[in-house]
Amino acid sequence: MIVAHRKNIQDLKAALTEYKNILVLGCGGCVTVCLAGGEREVGMISSALRIAFRLDEEEHEIREETIERQCENQFIEDILDEVQWADAVVSLACGAGVQAIAERFPLVPVYPGLDTKFIGILQEQGVWAEKCTACGKCVLGTYGAVCPVTRCSKSLLSGPCGFAHNGKCEIAPDRDCGWQLIYDRLKALGKLDTLLEPAPLQDWSQSHEGGCRVIVREDQRVKTTLDK
Amino acid sequence: MNYEPKILALCCHYCAYAAADLAGSMRAQYPPNVRVLRLPCTGKVDMGYIMRAFESGVDGVIVAGCLEGGCHFQEGNLRARRRVEMAKNVLTEAGFDSNRLEMFNLSSAEGSTFAEIINTMTERLRGLGPNPLRHERERTPEGTVA
């Protein structure tokens, strides 16, 4: 899932102070699961904003809505009236959701209520860990399903850097060395010999380095190029 | 008129609520400032309850749960404590005095402790003055609550 974390209330307040009608919009997708931008968090952040504004004797009306997913126009259509009422929207979605709302409503200011952090997993209750960088060319099959691009702090594909200590990365004593994890996993699988092969060159043009990415599936499109 | 704080007490059915009952049977004296809301467990406490209570003008919120290790649902009171800490952080971030919120632990046999908790919080809130979010019409020109 995409993991996010809420922004500071005072920072949000400062950004919204010029708007009277404010819609705080939650997302029922990833950010609900990571407890950052679901219905409950919409209530909590809205309350905190109301309190912060009222303490400074600022008059604002804050309404709350949460839709199934902010990254799909189909669900955005459910809140047309609320957005038309609002002078500004605070989107508690990931960066994709915020931009989807902004694209759908070109004349409505949209502010992110969350900082989008990474693609990760729930490691234990209350702990989320990054597992994927969305590099566009998955190499997990080569490295025993431990991602060197994400788990190695230096994203090294052809072996460890040599600065790990007791299995921990040099950047932080609580951070596992990605290459230690890869080695241990391949050893347990009896596939250490795969590391003897030179690592193939990674095609970084498939990652964000190649610019903003778009995937087109003609078989899924309603309007295909044949229609033109 | 002198300001008297309004306190919301979110009380666990298995301890604080029973302790409040016992305090009554014991004729223990405590100020009439508290409104008790019974919950099945303090694990039911949602940050939204606390935030909205303050928004609506309550002067103080008490979350009263079982002694640590004594929760009827194993760890509801431990979760409540973490949520209360989180709520305190968010309230502080919003510029609101988080001393208006406190969690207490007690058993159902502690009627006098319940009275003591209400006394403690009432005194604290008298010192802090009225919730600045109370509606203007509830205030006298001096800023005290009628």
Interface residues (C-beta under 8 A of the other chain):
Chain A: N8 I9 Q10 R40 G43 M44 S47 A48 L49 R50 I51 A52 R54 L55 D56
Chain B: D46 M47 G48 M51 R52 F54 E55 V90 L91 E93 A94 G95 F96 P132 L133
